[in-house]
Amino acid sequence: MRQAVILVGGRGTRLGEAARDTPKPLMPIVGDVRFLDYLIENIARHGMTDILLVAGHLGELVEARYHGARMRGATVSVVREPAPAGTAGALRHVADRLDEVFLMSNGDSMFDINYLALASDFAADDVARLALRRVPDGARYGRVSTDGDRITGFHEKDAAWTRDALINGGVYVLRKSVLDLIDRTPLSIETDVFPALCRRGAMSGVEFDGYFLDIGLPETLGEARAALPAQMRRPAVLFDRDGTLNRDDGYTYRTEDLEFLPGAIEAVRACNDAGALAIVITNQSGIARGRYVAADMERFHAHMQARLGEHGAHIDAFYHCPFHEHGVVPAYARADHPDRKPNAGLLRRALMEWPIDATRTIMVGDHARDVDAARSVGVHGAEVKPGELLGVVTRALNDVKGPTMSDTHVIALRDRATRARAWLFNHALPLWWDKGFDRASGCFHERLGLDGEPVALPRRVRVQARQTFVYAMAGKLGWSGPWREAVEAGARMLVDHCIRPDGGTAHLLDQIGRPTDTRRDLYDAAFVIFALAHASTALDRPALAEKATELVDWVKAHWAHPAGGFLEGDLVTVPPRRQNPHMHMLEALLALHEATGARRHLDDALAVVALFETKFVSAEWGALLEYFDDAWTPAPGREGFVTEPGHQFEWAWLIDRVHRATGHDARETGRRIQVHGEVYGVDPKTGFVADEVWAEGDVKTPTGRFWPSTERVKANIAWFERTGDPAAAMAAAQAFDVIMEYCDTPVKGLWRDRRLPNRSFVEEPAPASSFYHAMLAMAELIRVGG
């Protein structure tokens, strides 16, 4: 069974005003997560690859959000009903697309069951198999009567009924031949089709006790918002593969060699039935050693899934490490790769990519390295011998307690938001205006020493722009200091001295604010546009946004590149081309749209996003690459594999903002690079962010600048705001704490810029350029946590 049909047609009249402009299944639950998102993901993880949404009321909203979407390997399609057709009639609109056997579910209820178990034992003569649930108060519902697994009758609500009862759970496995009974519309599958099938003896049912919730009433919608996010954060069993699930004869990869060990299939099925995720974490050094290739392994995994499916079981995800220090395939010859157990890279990826409650999770394997990997991420580990797996898994599942409702993460964010505001308002903003602005020249200083005194250096144009933005944001946050004076001074310097009369921007100013290096640079131009846009909004001065627009027009006219994006100006030699200045052009264009409302700036922003989606991110490694040739192919040699975790976090946050501004959804790609940055670029114990990481996952440069931790705050705030994920909130709090380590200086309001691998800091003046990063991170903390 590979196909599911979800009915998304109800009007939600009992929800009243809440459903006036929103289809009932699209009710927001937490952040941007809709009820239907949970349902689709739950179905997709069972191996459904084709999900059809039949949409009725406000179907255009369903279509806009879901048509063509990819979720957990499934492709979602939306078919809109021209007129209400009923729960059975809806199938006529997808009749030409139906498989011979398919799953069907109501879109406004969640019955958290093992869908493959429902499909197992589906008799050849049956047309329908229903998921049934026992409720204690049978008088509240229509009842289903059974004889064994045969459904013998359907009964209307009966106020005199005093016992428990089986009810229809709203989830069915159907044969396409059910269409023979749908001879008119509207027609109800519950009251018209199922009774007819029952009279023919052509339907069966299976009782499940999974979590059930219908959001048709205001009180049940409220229950969903209160409980569903925690309910869907599941326990998990992380399985080693060879020697744990299947016999290990050494480099097992041929499908004909698959032999499940005793109890393995039953252990996976037990996870599925309990609502726990079943995930495989496996070292596959045979790929590095040249014994087989990744495609062979994937065929083996597909065969495992097919065999498991015969028993109503499935694996939710496979994670593998192809690296080994003795590899003969150069791409995979790596010593002590972070993914290779006992290292925990694969476990960390699984914990970030799936809604897993780590406190209710266990790793099982046949080797001590499996236990060691589990312990390093705070997960219980168990080493099993042949024949022990089912017992260990069963006991672990029996010991699993229900989801916990905790606001610890909310409290953590609130605390960091309070501290961020105090650091900004009481220390950083006053210091950098008092000491960091040169009133004689009208320029911001490039650096302040750790004693709080300015350092005499040429002033970069980008620093003038960044500091202008900082004080514009200070005004937005409600700082009572002279933010307006700072923004006016910065904007004046940008317009009068930083923009060249013949177009573009200068690069450096001297001690009295005169241009001394007039070479143009895309990075500089992006920040001038960005700052003028924010200054225009802060000061209510549209002329500044007009200046920024003129600069955008100049960049497009003179630097548009035939392969997409822009030339980079006079400061750097290309190739390699860089993604980084394009990221800042995207940020500037979004700011300019906010200042002007002009759609053209969003169109230009989306052109940069297209490069991000098609060129900047490695499909193989899920990493944002830094350097490219002239045609946006990754730079030759190892240079084409360099990534920076800080930039991955920065892009993830920007892509979330793009979605808010345009509706264009590249957030899954943004999430993928964020996970890469977290797993391979962040020390989970200390929160320390490495400067550079190879795309394959090894750390390249183990030092740590100040700014990447600020971008980590922003990326995790965006993910938390979107999903309500408590782990993201705690990651943002950890990143803030790391920032405060950098900011633990003799004069408050400064920061140390560079940290060495031994966790000591380089003692040097604080760069003003980093204040832009800190301001954005703290503004996000204050906005969401404050």
FENZI-V607389 format. One record per backbone hydrogen bond with DSSP energy under -1.0 kcal/mol. CO is the residue of the C=O (numbers start at 1). NH is the residue of the N-H. Records with the same first field share a line. If there is no record, write none. Layout:
CO: NH ; NH
This chain:
2: 49 ; 50
3: 103
4: 52
5: 105
6: 54
7: 107
8: 56
9: 57
12: 15
13: 16
15: 18
16: 19
17: 20
23: 26
24: 27
25: 36
27: 35
30: 33
33: 29 ; 30
34: 38
35: 39
36: 40
37: 41
38: 42
39: 43
40: 44
41: 45
43: 46
44: 47
49: 75
50: 4
51: 77
52: 6
53: 79
54: 8
55: 81
56: 59
58: 61 ; 62
59: 63
60: 64
61: 65
62: 66
63: 67
66: 69
69: 76
71: 74
74: 71
75: 51
76: 68
77: 53
79: 55
85: 187
86: 90
88: 91
89: 92
90: 93
91: 94
94: 97
100: 176
102: 174
103: 5
104: 172
105: 7
108: 215
110: 213
111: 113
113: 115
114: 118
115: 119
116: 120
119: 122
123: 126
127: 175
128: 204
129: 173
130: 206
131: 169
132: 208
133: 167
135: 165
137: 140
138: 141
143: 155
145: 152 ; 153
147: 150
149: 205
150: 147
153: 145
155: 143
158: 161
163: 138
165: 135
166: 144
167: 133
170: 106
171: 131
172: 104
173: 129
174: 102
175: 178
176: 179
177: 180
178: 181
179: 182
181: 183
187: 88 ; 89
188: 192 ; 193
189: 194
193: 197
194: 198
195: 199
196: 200
197: 202
198: 201
202: 127 ; 128
203: 151
204: 130
206: 132
211: 112
213: 110
217: 221
218: 222
219: 223
220: 224
221: 225
222: 226
223: 227
224: 228
227: 231
228: 232
232: 234
234: 357
235: 277
236: 362
237: 279
238: 364
239: 281
241: 244 ; 245 ; 246
245: 261
246: 243
254: 257
255: 258
259: 247
261: 264
263: 267
264: 268
265: 269
266: 270
267: 271
268: 272
269: 273
270: 274
271: 276
272: 275
277: 237
278: 316
279: 239
280: 319
282: 321
284: 287
285: 289
286: 291 ; 292
288: 328 ; 329
293: 297
294: 298
295: 299
296: 300
297: 301
298: 302
299: 303
300: 304
301: 305
302: 306
303: 307
304: 308
305: 309
306: 310
308: 311 ; 313
309: 312
317: 280
319: 282
321: 284
324: 327
329: 332
330: 333
332: 324 ; 334
337: 340
338: 345
340: 343
344: 348
345: 349
346: 350
347: 351
348: 352
349: 353
350: 354
354: 356
355: 234
357: 360
358: 361
361: 380
362: 238
363: 382
364: 240
365: 384
367: 370
368: 372
369: 373
370: 374
371: 375
372: 376
374: 377 ; 379
375: 378
380: 363
382: 365
385: 388
388: 392
389: 393
390: 394
391: 395
392: 396
393: 397
394: 398
395: 399
407: 411
408: 412
409: 413
410: 414
411: 415
412: 416
413: 417
414: 418
415: 419
416: 420
417: 421
418: 422
419: 423
420: 424
421: 425
422: 426
423: 427 ; 428
424: 429
427: 431
428: 432
429: 433
430: 434
431: 435 ; 436
436: 445
438: 442 ; 443
443: 438
446: 768
447: 455
448: 766
449: 452
453: 449
459: 509
460: 464
461: 465
462: 466
463: 467
464: 468
465: 469
466: 470
467: 471
468: 472
469: 473
470: 474
471: 475
472: 476
473: 477
474: 479
481: 483
482: 486
483: 487
484: 488
485: 489
486: 490
487: 491
488: 492
489: 493
490: 494
491: 495
492: 496
493: 497 ; 498
494: 499
498: 506
500: 503
504: 500
507: 461
508: 516 ; 517
509: 459
510: 513
514: 510
517: 507 ; 508
520: 570
521: 525
522: 526
523: 527
524: 528
525: 529
526: 530
527: 531
528: 532
529: 533
530: 534
531: 535
532: 536
533: 537
534: 538
535: 539
536: 541
541: 544
542: 546
543: 547
544: 548
545: 549
546: 550
547: 551
548: 552
549: 553
550: 554
551: 555
552: 556
553: 557
554: 558
555: 559
559: 567
561: 564
565: 561
568: 522
577: 628
579: 583
580: 584
581: 585
582: 586
583: 587
584: 588
585: 589
586: 590
587: 591
588: 592
589: 593
590: 594
591: 595
592: 596
593: 597
598: 601
599: 603
600: 604
601: 605
602: 606
603: 607
604: 608
605: 609
606: 610
607: 611
608: 612
609: 613
610: 614
611: 615 ; 616
616: 625
618: 622
623: 618
626: 579
627: 635
628: 577
629: 632
633: 629
637: 640
638: 641
639: 642
641: 695
642: 626
643: 693
644: 648
645: 649
646: 650
647: 651
648: 652
649: 653
650: 654
651: 655
652: 656
653: 657
654: 658
655: 659
656: 660
657: 661
658: 662
659: 663
666: 670
667: 671
668: 672
669: 673
670: 674
671: 675
672: 676
673: 677
674: 678
675: 679
676: 680
677: 681
678: 682
681: 690
683: 687
688: 683
692: 700 ; 701
693: 643
694: 697
698: 694
701: 691 ; 692
703: 691
704: 755
707: 711
708: 712
709: 713
710: 714
711: 715
712: 716
713: 717
714: 718
715: 719
716: 720
717: 721
718: 722
719: 723
720: 724
722: 32
725: 729
726: 730
727: 731
728: 732
729: 733
730: 734
731: 735
732: 736
733: 737
734: 738
735: 739
736: 740
737: 741
738: 742
739: 743
741: 744
742: 752
743: 745
747: 750
753: 706
754: 762
755: 704
756: 759
760: 756
766: 448
767: 770
768: 771
770: 774
771: 775
772: 776
773: 777
774: 778
775: 779
776: 780
777: 781
778: 782
779: 783
780: 784
781: 785
782: 786
